[in-house]
């Protein structure tokens, strides 16, 4: 099934096309973005103005043509803070429907916050902390401690809104107005006392300004991966990027490939919000998520179309946290057994589990080099270094025997220990793949304090050429895992 989600924000208008599978998982395969700025001038008048409306309707007509071309089965148009706050909201919605056929659902502050949280949470491995979506008109925040949402906050601290209120016409800031903006941001941001009392709290950010911060930081660092999702920035890096952006003119920002025209007007104010949020509450790092509101909207709709249409987010997304019991595969049992016998660290187990559960089942049949890039480019809940280890492990398990080149190409992310993990995990992937193709049985036991891996071959014949490579890797496994093989 094809589903198109249209997100009309304060600053930008976005269309994302999704392919939805039978199990209700989905993947985005196309995106369009237009700088409609429908909220321009809203704070001065309280109404959507004629020029931004014309600009937005024109852009919506273009997106209608795209949706029709894709022949989407469902279209989910949503509008956020600008339309939500406008005095002429109903008139605009009627005009949009009459001229484009899109019937917009105006999200409440709670819906916007929870949907953005759901999209980011499902794409990261964060268990407790603050999730925020920094848009053009507002900042939505969800304070979360697994398995429940603790608090939902929405404040008018969007990047474009702050720019309209405090910046000069040329996009620069006087010292007085910058200080006023800074003071206003600090007044509206939550206090540290609002968060759960835990040392392991993460900060996860969603939105165009957050992505621009990350892209600029990656450019400055000459980061070896072209990936934004799950990119991590330290507190001092966020502050340094904000200071660098503040010194630039709008013209310079527009020409910067990491920022671009769409984000140039609002990125200074937006980056200040992120910097002050980290400073006020004391977060040491920022985790960037490229998944947010639109993914959450689709998840909510697929979970319960009727509850989604009624805005019942409590029934759709805020769940009691009851564990889902699924059948454990033979491969997963082996991985858990290795973990329990301390032959795998928790980090290695997380990488192997991600490969077995979410990467290998979806990989097409390609040469190992292509599989490496497919596994590396896909968005993952793993940190970038661990995803790189996973991609190399998958490629090695499928025939790319030499992986030493990766230490040169990705030297900032890989060390000797990382390459040992690649060898270790790739052997287990080969075993898992062998189990799937044959009736071979693998089990763990401990004899006189020594872990032993038992390999029992069934009736199915395994080609000698295949066994030769497997046995060589099993010999490596015996040394690497400090265990003895029993066949």
PyMOL commands that set and color helices and strands:
alter all, ss='L'
color gray80, all
select helices_A, chain A and resi 42-45+50-70+81-85+89-100+109-121+159-166+175-188+192-194+208-221+235-246+250-255+260-264+267-281+293-303+305-310+313-316+330-340+346-362+368-377+384-397+405-409+416-437+464-480
alter helices_A, ss='H'
color red, helices_A
select strands_A, chain A and resi 2-8+13-20+26-34+74-79+105-106+128-134+139-145+148-155+202-206+232-234+285-288+441-447+450-456+484-486
alter strands_A, ss='S'
color yellow, strands_A
deselect
rebuild
show_as cartoon
